[in-house]
């Protein structure tokens, strides 16, 4: 795993063994960020990274100077690793929160420009994320929710679905803020 672009381009992300994670592949991440960069000015974004794991997505946004990134994960070792990377690379635009992602969404008070959610593929409530984000109005008017999931899961019928992109066994489903 490496940081694809920005001021930290090329830095390897080497998390400790044993973290309960399935990081987004470099190929999928590069494609995702090409899509994001064609639709947003990253340096103006407030980002929520749910189920952060290694922090892979948060670092990519931080490297590209996103205004603010909130990285949320329940696992203590994941949170500690993200904090160590934040300190090591002076990533002052990342806030790290140890909390269940669904609990965080239910208590969030401010909307985001991008919410990225990469729940474990076996998580049975992935399809609830778009509903919860829509109900709680957690996206700014032109914001996007991006849910990474296995290709066998179909989120096309969920609220505010825009489109999806498939990369190997992974799929990114995109959702708008709605009306």
N, C-alpha and C positions, 0 to 999 in steps of 0.2 A: 504494500500500500504506500502511495506517495501523494504528496500535494501536487496537483496538476498544473496550477497557474497562480499568478499573483506574486507578491513579494516573498513568499515562502516556497516558491516553485522548486520541485525536486526533492524536498525534504521527505525522508522516509518516516513513516509512522510505524513504529515497532512496539505494539502493546505487549504486556506480559502474557505469558501462556496462561491458559485456563479461563480467559474472559468468555462469558456466554454470549458471543457475538457472531454475526455473519456480515462482515463489512461489505458495503457497496463496492463492486469491482471498479478498478481504474477506468476501464472502457466505458462502463455504464455511467460512472460519475462524470467523465469527460463529456459524454453526449448530453447528459442532464444539464451540465453547466453551460454548454453551448446554447441549449434551448433557453435557459434562464437569462443569459447575457443578451440574447436577441430580443428579449421582452422586457427587461428591467435594467436600471442602472444599479448595479450591485452596491455601489458605495452609498446609496440612499436607503438601503433595505434594513428593516427590522425583521429578524428571522427567528423562528422557533424550530428547534431540532429535537423532535420527540424520539424516544428510544435511541438516544445518541450513541450508545455502545462505546466504540473507540474514539468517537468525536470526529471521525473522518469527514463528514459533511460540514460540521461546524468549522473545522480548520480551513476547509476550502473556501467557505464564505469569509472567514477572517483574513485569509491570505489575499483575498480580493477586496478587502477594506469595507465589508458590510458595516453599517453603522453600529448595529447591536445584534448579537446572537445569544439566544438563551438555549443552552443545551440541557435537556432533561433526561435523566435515566434513574432507574430505581436501584441498580446494582452498585454497591459501595465501591468495588474495585474499578468499575468503569468510570465512576465519578472521580475517583482519586487519580486515575490515569489522565482524564481530561484536564483536571486541575494541574497536574504536573506538566503537561504539554503547554497549557496556558502560561504557566510561570516560565518554563524554559524558553518559550518563543515570544514572551511579552505580548500575549494576545489579550489586550485589555478590553477588546470589544466582545469577549465571550463571558457570559455569566453561566455558572454551572449550578444546577439544581438537582438534588437527590430527592426524587419524588416519582410516584407512579404517574405515567403519562396521562391516563384518563382522569385521575384526581387533579392533576395540573390543569387540564383542559376545563374541568368543571369549576375551577376556582379562578381561572385567568380573568383579569380585569381589562386588559388592553388588547386591541387587535394587532395583527402582524401583517407584513407584506407577503411573506412566504412562511408557510408551515410545512416542514418536511417530516414525515412520519415513516419510520422503517421498523415496524414492530416485528418480533419474531414471526416467521411464516406460519408457525403452528398456533399463533395467538387467535383464539376463536372470535374475538371482538373487533378485528381489523375493520370490518364493514361499518362499525359504529363511529369510526373517526370522522368521516365526512358529515354524518348526521349531527354529531356533537359540535363540530366546528360551525356548521350552518346555523344550528339552533342558538348557539352562544354568540353568533356574529363575531367570530374571532379573526376574520380576515378584513383588511382594509378594502375599500371599494374595488381596486384593481388587483387585489391580492390573489395568490394561488395557494391551494393546499396540494401537496404532492405526496402521494402514498406509494411507497415501494412495497411490492408484494409478489407472491409467486404467480406465475402466468395462469395457473388453473383457477385462481380466484377472479371472479368477474364483479367489478365495482361500477359498471356502466350505468346501472339503474339508480345509483345513489344520488342524493341532492347535488345539483350544480356541476355534474360531471362534464368535462370538456373533451378530453381525449386520453389515449394511453399510448405508451411506447414500450416495446418489448426488446429486451437485451438478454439473450440466452434464456435462463430460467427466471429472470427477474422482469418485473413490469413496473413502470411508473404510471400511475393514474393521476391525472390532473383535474382539479376542481377549481371553479371560480368562487368569488364571494357571493354570487347570486344578486338578487335585487335588494 
